[in-house]
Each structure stands twice: as C-alpha cells, then as structure tokens.
C-alpha cells in the first residue's frame, strides 16, 4: 500500500511567522498536536504540542510574541506520497516520531501520515507494536542523552 492511500489529506498548516498562540489555537480547533510549518509555500518545519510546551511554556516565553519559527522543529523528515507505507513506518521508527508530512514529486505538502493511520491498516499488531517499541526507544535515548549531559 502507498502512503497516499492512508495519509490525512490537506492537513492544517501554519505559517512560520504566526505566533505560538495562533498555532495552539489552530491545534485546539483541529484537535491535533502537529502542524506542518510553511514559509513561502514550502515545507519549512513542523511544530508539535510538545514543542510548544518545552520550548515556549516551560521557558516562560510570551505565547503571543513568540513565533512558530522560534519553537518549531526545523529538521523535517518527510515521506513521499508514492512510497510504500513500510518505508514511512521505517522512517518514523528511525527518527523516533509518530507522524511525518507527506510531499509529492514537486516537494509540495499533500498530507500527513501517522502511526495511527498505519495502525488502521490490515497489519498485525506485532508489526505496529515493533515500530512503536522502536519509536519509544529512540525517544528514550534522546531524553536520556539530554538529561545525562
């Protein structure tokens, strides 16, 4: 199965010059915790609810004055819409993320694919469980390195 067959089409997006307050409001309205960040119509980064909490709220920054570009994750990992779902799943496991933007051959954002999307496919729970375990280990390694330094 191809990524484009299971992804969320036309996801909510936010401009890199929007405020964190605007991003949080859009996440709340859309019931999501992840927004692709766009700059001049190009995928520029992603911002998550965790980015907002750890980089803005915990740092006691003003959410109305802090911009999305100052809190987002700039290293964007993405899937191509015509890739096999297994490739996207492997990327998520390798990078320790639960969702990635999806782009077409012209590098235009066309969707978002998540582990939830993948879990709804006709896969065994063992496959999804192995990927989730890899993601959890990757996240744990990242946290351990951060706090043991």
C-alpha positions as CSV (number, residue, x, y, z in Angstrom):
1,X,0.0,0.0,0.0
2,X,1.2,3.5,-0.8
3,X,1.4,6.4,1.7
4,X,-1.1,8.4,-0.2
5,X,-3.7,5.7,0.3
6,X,-3.7,6.0,4.1
7,X,-2.5,9.6,4.9
8,X,-4.6,12.5,6.1
9,X,-5.1,14.7,3.0
10,X,-4.9,18.5,3.2
11,X,-3.7,18.9,6.8
12,X,-3.9,22.1,8.7
13,X,-0.8,24.2,8.2
14,X,0.7,27.2,9.8
15,X,3.0,29.9,8.6
16,X,6.4,30.2,10.2
17,X,5.7,33.9,11.1
18,X,2.5,33.0,13.1
19,X,2.5,33.3,16.8
20,X,2.6,30.3,19.1
21,X,-0.8,31.4,20.4
22,X,-2.2,31.1,16.9
23,X,-0.6,27.6,16.5
24,X,-2.1,26.5,19.8
25,X,-5.5,27.8,18.8
26,X,-5.3,26.0,15.4
27,X,-4.2,22.7,17.1
28,X,-7.1,23.1,19.6
29,X,-9.7,23.8,16.8
30,X,-8.4,21.0,14.7
31,X,-7.9,18.5,17.5
32,X,-4.3,17.8,16.5
33,X,-0.9,18.1,18.1
34,X,1.1,18.5,14.9
35,X,1.2,21.2,12.3
36,X,3.4,21.4,9.2
37,X,5.1,24.8,9.0
38,X,5.1,26.6,5.7
39,X,7.3,29.5,4.5
40,X,6.6,30.9,1.0
41,X,4.5,27.8,0.2
42,X,7.4,25.5,1.0
43,X,7.5,22.9,3.9
44,X,9.8,24.7,6.4
45,X,9.5,22.6,9.5
46,X,6.9,21.2,11.9
47,X,5.6,22.3,15.2
48,X,4.1,20.0,17.8
49,X,2.2,20.5,21.1
50,X,5.3,19.2,22.8
51,X,7.5,21.8,21.0
52,X,5.1,24.5,22.4
53,X,5.3,23.1,25.9
54,X,9.0,22.5,26.1
55,X,10.4,25.5,24.1
56,X,7.8,28.2,25.0
57,X,5.7,27.5,28.0
58,X,8.4,25.8,30.1
59,X,10.8,28.6,29.1
60,X,8.2,31.2,30.3
61,X,8.1,32.9,26.9
62,X,5.1,35.0,25.8
63,X,3.0,32.9,23.5
64,X,1.6,35.9,21.7
65,X,5.0,37.3,20.9
66,X,7.0,34.0,20.3
67,X,6.8,33.0,16.6
68,X,6.4,29.5,15.3
69,X,9.8,29.6,13.6
70,X,11.4,30.1,17.0
71,X,9.9,27.0,18.6
72,X,9.4,24.6,15.6
73,X,11.5,21.5,14.8
74,X,13.4,22.7,11.7
75,X,14.8,19.3,10.6
76,X,11.8,18.0,8.6
77,X,11.6,14.3,7.9
78,X,9.0,13.5,5.3
79,X,7.6,10.7,3.2
80,X,6.8,10.8,-0.5
81,X,3.2,10.1,-1.4
82,X,4.1,7.2,-3.7
83,X,6.4,5.4,-1.2
84,X,5.3,2.2,0.4
85,X,3.8,2.5,3.8
86,X,6.6,0.3,5.2
87,X,9.1,2.9,4.1
88,X,7.2,5.7,6.0
89,X,6.9,3.4,9.0
90,X,10.7,2.7,9.0
91,X,11.4,6.4,8.8
92,X,9.2,7.1,11.9
93,X,10.9,4.3,13.8
94,X,14.4,5.5,12.8
95,X,13.6,9.1,13.7
96,X,11.5,8.4,16.8
97,X,8.5,10.3,15.6
98,X,4.8,9.4,15.4
99,X,3.9,11.4,12.3
100,X,5.6,12.9,9.2
101,X,4.5,15.3,6.5
102,X,3.9,13.8,3.0
103,X,5.1,15.5,-0.1
104,X,4.6,14.9,-3.8
105,X,7.2,14.7,-6.6
106,X,7.3,18.6,-6.6
107,X,8.1,18.7,-2.9
108,X,4.6,20.2,-2.2
109,X,2.9,19.2,1.0
110,X,0.0,16.9,0.3
111,X,-0.7,15.2,3.6
112,X,0.4,13.8,6.9
113,X,0.8,10.1,7.8
114,X,0.8,9.0,11.4
115,X,1.3,5.7,13.2
116,X,-2.4,5.9,13.9
117,X,-3.0,5.9,10.1
118,X,-0.7,2.9,9.7
119,X,-2.2,1.0,12.7
120,X,-5.6,1.2,11.0
121,X,-4.3,-0.8,8.0
122,X,-4.5,-4.5,7.8
123,X,-1.3,-5.1,9.6
124,X,-0.7,-7.4,12.5
125,X,-0.5,-5.9,16.0
126,X,3.0,-7.4,16.1
127,X,4.2,-5.1,13.3
128,X,2.7,-2.0,14.7
129,X,4.0,-2.9,18.2
130,X,7.5,-3.4,17.0
131,X,7.5,0.0,15.3
132,X,6.1,1.7,18.4
133,X,8.7,0.0,20.5
134,X,11.5,1.4,18.2
135,X,9.9,4.9,18.4
136,X,9.8,4.7,22.2
137,X,13.4,3.5,22.5
138,X,14.5,6.3,20.2
139,X,12.6,8.9,22.3
140,X,14.0,7.4,25.5
141,X,17.6,7.6,24.1
142,X,17.1,11.3,23.2
143,X,15.7,12.1,26.7
144,X,18.5,10.1,28.4
145,X,21.2,11.9,26.5
146,X,19.6,15.3,27.2
147,X,19.5,14.8,31.0
148,X,22.8,12.9,31.5
149,X,24.9,15.6,29.9
